[in-house]
Amino acid sequence: MRSLPVSGAVVTWTKRSVSAAQEILQSLLKPFLFGPLMSTVEDYQSEFIGFRSQLTSFIYRFVAAEADAEDIVQDAYERTFRNLATFRGEAAFKTWVFGIAVNIARDALKHKRRWGVDYQDNCRTATYASERLQAEMAHISANSPQGRFDLTEHIDYCFTCMAKTLRIEEQLCVILKEVYQFKVDEITHITGLSEGKVKHALAGGRRSLTRIYEGRCSLIEKSGVCHQCSELSGIFNPRSRAAEEIQKLRMAREADSAEAERLLDLRLELIRGVDPLDAEGFDLHHYMLCKLPSHREAAAGGRDSGAGD
């Protein structure tokens, strides 16, 4: 118990009265700190943690760099908390947070170039030209707990590379809709684009990916120029039969009969089942994505990241 002077009088504060005063103060400040739809810090943390892993994997697919993705998500966490009072429930809390993270990611990519479709080719060339790179990848494969080469995970890695060749708004809309299955109206809230522009970006992104895969991917087109899936499987899984593994994929089995749009849908279905940050081959694909010099150097020669209207 303690006594405090108030306007010449002495007011005695017990633990109970202090607790009551704190509750009153919190109730008065609540609208300014948390907004009308969030009650406590614990509520906020619980909501955010519930989708943090999904947000991180989404940003990772968008920026194609683990460290950048972690920084962006942490920044989003802090900015969201500081702006909770502005959240009015016009969209789901998760959608609102994704929008904040997308704005941060856009700023991070503002001065970076889009990737070229030959990124993986450059990656392959750089590896075969360097015994050191070959040794480092072999070490990861042999010693890392997440160094196993997996065919489906490589298809996901390939998608990340190819999506980086799209115009930035196409990439955003395709990943949000086709991988994370947000609805068009939710994507408008996340991206700030109109419904018409979202639909246009989706159509353009799908069209570009379909064209790229038709011309490059040997899984669906025998004349495709990219054989990385079977080639890397042969290197890292020499005891497995790459052709048999490929034929387990519905996408490969239907390659001769299905329309190109159907094959893209089957590819995206595979990708939805992969968490790139919690995958058996994360360390191997992370090295290929973020460490090989061909990726870092080629960025300077890509095309601008203009919006896909």
MOPE-V923067 format. One line per field, one symbol per residue. phi: phi as a letter, one per 20 degrees, with the letter a starting at -180 (. if undefined). Layout:
phi: ???
This chain:
phi: .bdcfclneddedegfffffffffffffegfeednfdcecgfffffffffcfffffffffffembfffffffffffgfffffdgfefdmfcfggfffgfffffffgffegddefeefegfffffffffecfffffffffffedefcdfecffffffgffgffffeffgffggffffeedelfegffffffenefgffffffffffffffgffffedeffdbgefeddggffffffecfeedgffffffefgffegedefgffffffffffffedefecdfdgffffffeddfffffffgfdfdfegfee
